[in-house]
Amino acid sequence: MSTVVKPSRNEEASPQSTPRHALLSPGYRRLFVATLFLVCFFNFADRALFSVLAQTIKQEFGLSDLEIGVLQGVGFALLFVVLGVPIGRLAEHKSRVRIVAIATMVWSVATAACGLTGSFVQLLLARVGVGIGEAGFMPPTASLVADHFPREQRASVMSLILIGTPVGLFLGSITGGAIAHSMGWRSAFFVLGVPGLLAGLLVLFVLREPSRGLVEGAAPVQRDPPNFRTFLTVVCKKRALLLVIAGGAIAGFTMTSISQFTAVFLARAHHMAVREAAVYYGSISGVSLALGFVLGSFGTDWLARRDQRWPAWGAAIGLCVAPFVYWIAFNTAGKFAAATLLTVAGTMMLLFYGPTQGMIQNMLEPRMRATGAAVFSMLYTLVGAGLGPTFVGWASDRFAQAAYRGGEFMTRCRADLLAAATDQGWAQACRAASTEGIRGALMIAVGVLFAAGALFLIASRTLREHIYDPGTEQSSRSSQP
C-alpha cells in the first residue's frame, strides 16, 4: 500500500533548491525511475507485439488493412480517449501510485486475452481493454516525475523512464516473433501479458505517494485541486501550452502510424517472414526511440540553460527533417539501407516527445500536471493511435486498388486465396499492389510532421513567459473562486 508522505516545515525550500526528504534521496529516486522504466517496458512490449503479429493475424482472420488499422488504432484508442481525462482528474485527487499499479495489471490481462480471441470482434474488444489499462500510465507518471525532480531535469528523467519504450519494442518484437514462429501467435500474447501483472504489484508495494509540489518545496495542502474549467482557462491563456499540446498530438499521428505499420511494410516491400520482420522492426524502433528520447530530452534540457525556447526549437527541427529521410527510406531497395534510413528518420521524428512532456509539466502548477498529461495523452491517442493507423490502413487499401490492374483488389487478393495460389503471376501482382499501397499511405502520413513542427516553432515565441514559477502570481491558484 502506498502512503502520502508530507514534508515538514523545515523541509520546505525555494524552487531553486531541493528540499531534503526521503522521497527525494538519490537512492529512492533511482528506485522510482527503475520501477517506472519497467512498467513502461511492458507497456510498449505489449504494443509492439500486436504490430509484429499484424500480418499473421490479418492472414488468419482474412482481414483488410483497414481492419488491421482499426485494431491498432480505433480499437486501442476508443476507451483510452474516453477514460484518459477522467483518470487524469482522478490522479489529482487520489494516489497516483495506485492508479499506475492497477492500470498496469489491467492492460496485462487484456494483452493475454488477445490470445484467446477467435474473431475480429473479440480481438477488437481485447484491444479496447488494452487501451483502458494504458490510459492510466502516462498522466500519473508525468505528475509523479514533476514532484520528484526539478524543472530543469523533468524532460531528461521522463526520457529515462521512456527508454522502456525502445527496450520494450525491441525485446517485445523479437520475443513475440520468436514465440509466434515456434508456438503460434496466440502463445506470444500469453507470454508477454502475464509478467505485466508482476510489474503492477511491484509498483504497488515499492513506490510511495509524494505530496504535490514536493520538490518545489510546496507545503502540503488540503484543498481540492483546481476544477477542469479552471484548467481549461489556464491552457487557453497560455498559448504556448496550447500549441505544444496540439503539436505533440499531430506528431503522434505519424509516430503511431509508423510504429504500427513498419513491420507490415518491411514484410511486404522486402519479402520478410514474420520472424525476420520482427527483428528488423524491433531494431529500428528500439534504436530510434532510444536515440530520439535521449537526444531530444537531455539535449534540449542542456540547451535550455542558455535559452528556454530550445525544447520547442529542438522538436520543430526534428519533425521537419524526418519526412525527407522517411521518403528516401520508403523507396530504397536494399533492406539494410532501408532499415538504417528508417532508424535515422525515426530518431529525428522522436526528438519531440521528451521535450513535449517536460514543457507541459513546466507550464502547469503541481495540482494541474496530471490533468495536463492526461489531456495531452488523450489528444495524442485520439489523433495518433485513433486516426493515424486507421487512415494508413484505409489509404493503403485505396492505393493498392489503384496499383492493381486485375479487377477488384479486395476480392481477388484475399490472404486465403494467395496462400493457395498456383498462378504465380497473379499472386505476384497482388503482392506488388499491396506493397505499393502501404508505401503510398506511409509517405502521406509522414508529411503531417511539417504541420506539427510549425506549431512547435510558433509555440517557442511565447514559451518563456508561460513557464510556471511558484514564486509569482502565474499560479492559477490565485485565480480560483
Secondary structure as UniProt FT lines:
FT   STRAND          4..5
FT   HELIX           9..11
FT   TURN            15..16
FT   HELIX           22..24
FT   HELIX           26..61
FT   HELIX           65..72
FT   HELIX           74..93
FT   HELIX           96..114
FT   TURN            115..116
FT   HELIX           120..134
FT   TURN            135..137
FT   HELIX           138..148
FT   HELIX           151..153
FT   HELIX           154..162
FT   HELIX           164..183
FT   HELIX           185..206
FT   STRAND          209..210
FT   TURN            212..213
FT   HELIX           214..216
FT   HELIX           228..237
FT   HELIX           239..269
FT   TURN            270..271
FT   HELIX           274..303
FT   TURN            304..306
FT   TURN            308..309
FT   HELIX           310..330
FT   HELIX           335..349
FT   HELIX           350..352
FT   HELIX           353..362
FT   HELIX           366..368
FT   HELIX           369..380
FT   HELIX           381..387
FT   HELIX           388..403
FT   HELIX           409..412
FT   HELIX           415..419
FT   HELIX           424..447
FT   HELIX           449..459
FT   TURN            460..463
FT   HELIX           464..466
FT   TURN            470..471
FT   TURN            473..474
FT   HELIX           476..479
//
